[in-house]
């Protein structure tokens, strides 16, 4: 549908039948197939071979999306201009001069009888072509400008957001404890290398007490991304680095990745919890599988807040790592104080944040759901088009506060 509409407005509407239209039609077909090829050939091509295909295919997909939006916005303008053009009076040929001394001929009787409202003049084909090309150029400039800005934004250094969150049951000895969290690295053919190293450096610069990675770290197998994920071993945290699965961890060899993460000093929380202590006080850090885990076909995987919290001291606060914000429904029922999530990318490409709200209770930032607070980070990487529009990559420093702290 998207590419069909683009062809109709950008190719058919701006060209006359002939060689140029045929070439542009074939170009549209090729560009339509590139994103699908990038996805379908991911498992058969090496990472180096995937990279140019993914960059071109997914970048075009982002440009095409914003061209589509721009043309839709311009559609009423096009229709109004065409209507105005049809209503403009046609230019009448000049009357033949009447020789001196002769009276002007009277109009024919049948012409007088048939006279009535003038029919609107047909649109001049050259004028219509000019209008179509002008609107196409406008849409193209908007799409390229928006997508280009999005590419720069997505590949820039992540912003650091400091979010103080008060937990009513938190012991004052834990006041100020920093949980540095990020999500959605989506290491792949188009994201990794120096950008991921910079992300790790940004996390370390916050002097974390705990590092929480809330899912969707990878989009590929261990053998493909071993070097890309290696910077995780450089994370420095007073009380550990923890990870929970996202839905994308179930598109690859999940077990292999969980084994590999442990060799990098990352502890995977699968429906379990660990105590985080300081000054004789503690809170529980719990983590659960992604909500898609049970349907993934991976044996033994499935989200369970009850299993993670079984046997805990209810007087101790609990912070839950869960990839998808919608899992806050279970967290609220279980009496969780704070849930940390990702998954949404903050929308990644505006206006997708409005679509995400149909499935998730929050897109980004801090919100309250009964007695449970939810923080959704907008993520560090991207999926699909290598761009972010209206959603900066981020690292979040959650500063736990005790009441009155």
Protein Blocks (a to p, Z undefined) as FASTA:
>chain_A
ZZmmmmmmmmmmmcccdjklmmmmmmmmmmmmmmmmmmmmmmmpcfklmmmmmmmmmmmm
mmmmmmmmmmmmmmmmmmmmmmmmmmpccdddddddddehiacddddfklmmmgccdddd
dddfklmmmmmmmmmmmmmmmmmmmmmmmmmmmmmccdddddddddfklcfklgoiacdd
dehklpafkbgcjllmmmmmmmmmnopabdcdeejkbgcdfklmmmmmmmmmmpccfkbp
addddfklmmmcfklmmmmmmmnopacdehiaddddeehiacdddddddfklmmnopghi
acdfklmmgoiafkbccddddfblklmmmmmmnopabdcdehknnnopacklmmmmmmpc
bfgdcddehjbccdddebjbdghjaddehiacdddddddddehZZ
